[in-house]
């Protein structure tokens, strides 16, 4: 069990970077949804972000904070796991 915890924490940290990459990609106007990198980021992150969007609707109807919520949750969970190891 103790050997799994650091690996899981590292995987969560990596997923946090993937979430940040998706947020940054959304700010680049020249990258359309048909770009393979954008498609990969959406495929990896959408299963986590969609349930968060159902719980927390967009602020003002336009600002989606689901990536921010997911990033903080993943980061906190990774920190807790690192302390357990």
C-alpha positions as CSV (number, residue, x, y, z in Angstrom):
1,X,0.0,0.0,0.0
2,X,2.8,2.5,0.8
3,X,4.4,2.0,-2.6
4,X,1.2,2.9,-4.3
5,X,0.6,6.2,-2.5
6,X,3.6,8.1,-4.0
7,X,2.8,6.8,-7.5
8,X,-0.8,8.0,-7.2
9,X,0.3,11.4,-5.9
10,X,2.6,11.8,-8.9
11,X,-0.1,10.8,-11.3
12,X,-2.4,13.4,-9.7
13,X,0.3,16.1,-10.0
14,X,0.7,15.2,-13.7
15,X,-3.1,15.4,-14.1
16,X,-2.9,18.9,-12.6
17,X,-0.4,19.9,-15.3
18,X,-2.8,18.5,-17.9
19,X,-5.6,20.6,-16.4
20,X,-3.4,23.7,-16.6
21,X,-2.5,22.9,-20.2
22,X,-6.2,22.7,-21.1
23,X,-6.8,26.1,-19.5
24,X,-3.8,27.7,-21.3
25,X,-4.9,26.1,-24.6
26,X,-8.3,27.7,-24.3
27,X,-6.6,31.2,-24.3
28,X,-4.9,30.6,-27.6
29,X,-7.2,31.8,-30.4
30,X,-5.4,30.0,-33.3
31,X,-5.8,26.5,-31.8
32,X,-9.2,25.2,-32.9
33,X,-11.0,22.2,-31.6
34,X,-9.8,20.1,-34.6
35,X,-6.2,20.3,-33.4
36,X,-5.0,16.9,-32.2
37,X,-3.4,18.3,-29.0
38,X,-6.6,20.1,-28.1
39,X,-8.7,17.0,-28.7
40,X,-6.4,14.9,-26.5
41,X,-6.6,17.4,-23.7
42,X,-10.3,17.5,-23.9
43,X,-10.6,13.7,-24.0
44,X,-8.4,13.5,-20.9
45,X,-10.0,16.2,-18.8
46,X,-13.7,16.2,-19.8
47,X,-14.6,13.1,-17.7
48,X,-13.6,15.0,-14.6
49,X,-14.8,18.5,-15.6
50,X,-18.3,17.5,-16.7
51,X,-19.5,16.4,-13.3
52,X,-18.1,19.5,-11.7
53,X,-20.0,21.6,-14.3
54,X,-23.2,19.9,-13.3
55,X,-22.6,20.9,-9.7
56,X,-21.3,24.4,-10.2
57,X,-22.9,26.2,-13.1
58,X,-20.9,28.9,-15.0
59,X,-20.7,32.2,-13.2
60,X,-22.7,34.9,-14.9
61,X,-23.6,32.3,-17.5
62,X,-20.2,32.6,-19.2
63,X,-17.3,32.0,-16.8
64,X,-16.5,28.3,-16.4
65,X,-14.6,27.7,-13.2
66,X,-14.7,23.9,-13.4
67,X,-11.0,23.7,-14.4
68,X,-10.1,25.8,-11.4
69,X,-12.1,23.7,-9.0
70,X,-10.7,20.4,-10.5
71,X,-7.1,21.8,-10.3
72,X,-7.4,22.7,-6.6
73,X,-9.0,19.4,-5.8
74,X,-6.3,17.4,-7.5
75,X,-3.6,19.5,-6.0
76,X,-4.9,19.2,-2.5
77,X,-5.4,15.4,-2.9
78,X,-1.9,15.0,-4.2
79,X,-0.5,17.0,-1.2
80,X,-2.5,14.9,1.2
81,X,-1.2,11.7,-0.4
82,X,2.4,13.0,-0.3
83,X,2.1,13.6,3.4
84,X,0.8,10.1,3.9
85,X,3.7,8.6,2.2
